[in-house]
């Protein structure tokens, strides 16, 4: 799903075509206030991925990054920076 439909915290995303770097940076937030989670949630993690597709040569690459498993009841997270 889209990050903006589940996570209601400030975040920025960037993609540098020349280097192929994709990043997501999320400001510190309170999980219980900023994540639309199902009842009974105890932990969460945030993952991101980026893919390069070459249709002409029928090749692709994929890289991903994710946080550790974090406690949902935490007061605030640290800043989160993911890159692929």
Helices and strands as residue ranges (DSSP letters): G 3-5, E 11-16, E 21-26, H 31-34, E 43-44, E 47-54, E 59-66, E 70-71, E 80-83
